[in-house]
């Protein structure tokens, strides 16, 4: 049985350096532009009605879908704490992210 040829150090590090460079360029671009300046937690409030159950359902449904497609879990946690209070926001954002992860798992299966 023959051994596979070992990868050179440069060939094994090149993909990681390429990804790092791409992420740094994207981060620089986002930091220099006003691309995220319009994204504010107050904008979520325009969809809230004052009915706690309805607002909670909107929050959980929206952020379950968004977290299933890759939204970081810190964003619903921050917005949930901002609008619903610390404890309620914690529970609702945890529920939303858990449902999002479940959607992703069911999609993969």
C-alpha positions as MATLAB code, in Angstrom:
seq = 'XXXXXXXXXXXXXXXXXXXXXXXXXXXXXXXXXXXXXXXXXXXXXXXXXXXXXXXXXXXXXXXXXXXXXXXXXXXXXXXXXXXXXXXXXXXXXXXXXXXXXXXXXXXXX';
ca = [
       0.000    0.000    0.000;
       1.352    3.383   -0.945;
       1.204    6.446    1.240;
      -0.474    9.553   -0.111;
       1.870   12.405   -0.843;
       1.978   14.850    2.052;
       0.582   18.299    1.401;
       3.030   21.085    1.443;
       2.642   23.696    4.158;
       1.799   26.395    1.627;
      -0.974   24.303    0.048;
      -2.545   23.557    3.424;
      -2.457   27.174    4.644;
      -3.478   28.866    1.385;
      -7.255   28.217    1.681;
      -7.313   29.541    5.255;
      -5.403   32.668    4.267;
      -7.732   33.198    1.316;
     -10.803   33.037    3.576;
      -9.184   35.320    6.146;
      -8.338   37.863    3.458;
     -11.870   37.737    2.059;
     -13.401   38.238    5.514;
     -11.075   41.143    6.266;
     -11.994   42.822    2.975;
     -15.719   42.346    3.659;
     -15.293   43.696    7.209;
     -13.382   46.699    5.924;
     -16.067   47.348    3.292;
     -18.911   47.133    5.806;
     -17.040   49.396    8.215;
     -16.337   52.054    5.574;
     -19.840   52.140    4.097;
     -23.183   52.969    5.667;
     -24.542   49.533    4.742;
     -25.529   48.614    8.320;
     -26.329   52.139    9.484;
     -30.020   51.744    8.642;
     -30.349   48.534   10.670;
     -31.607   49.665   14.046;
     -33.567   47.809   16.736;
     -36.182   50.566   16.806;
     -37.249   49.574   13.299;
     -38.585   46.274   14.627;
     -41.007   48.271   16.788;
     -42.982   49.449   13.778;
     -44.329   45.911   13.407;
     -45.392   45.529   17.034;
     -49.031   46.069   17.955;
     -49.046   46.181   21.759;
     -50.636   42.737   22.069;
     -47.975   40.700   23.894;
     -48.986   37.302   22.493;
     -49.209   38.554   18.915;
     -45.939   40.473   19.195;
     -44.200   37.455   20.726;
     -45.455   35.233   17.905;
     -44.185   37.703   15.297;
     -40.821   37.923   17.054;
     -40.377   34.150   17.403;
     -41.552   33.397   13.865;
     -39.436   36.081   12.228;
     -36.250   35.293   14.095;
     -36.730   31.520   13.834;
     -36.702   31.818   10.054;
     -33.851   34.332   10.033;
     -31.698   32.278   12.390;
     -32.390   29.182   10.284;
     -30.756   30.922    7.327;
     -27.762   32.142    9.298;
     -28.594   35.194   11.404;
     -26.332   35.313   14.480;
     -28.174   34.498   17.697;
     -26.983   37.677   19.395;
     -29.229   39.848   17.233;
     -32.564   38.336   18.371;
     -31.239   38.260   21.938;
     -30.471   41.976   21.834;
     -33.744   42.956   20.170;
     -35.770   40.647   22.426;
     -34.200   42.136   25.532;
     -34.749   45.637   24.164;
     -38.475   45.191   23.496;
     -39.679   42.508   25.864;
     -37.375   42.987   28.847;
     -34.450   40.863   29.944;
     -36.193   37.686   31.109;
     -38.955   37.618   28.487;
     -36.513   38.592   25.751;
     -34.134   35.854   26.854;
     -36.859   33.221   26.727;
     -38.319   34.404   23.419;
     -34.959   34.722   21.678;
     -33.877   31.307   22.965;
     -37.117   29.823   21.660;
     -36.683   31.552   18.297;
     -33.079   30.411   17.843;
     -33.946   26.871   18.958;
     -36.767   26.718   16.423;
     -34.409   28.100   13.773;
     -31.853   25.428   14.549;
     -34.609   22.803   14.393;
     -35.705   24.105   10.991;
     -32.131   23.851    9.770;
     -31.808   20.305   11.132;
     -35.069   19.214    9.512;
     -34.016   20.792    6.213;
     -30.692   18.977    6.242;
     -32.276   15.654    7.042;
];
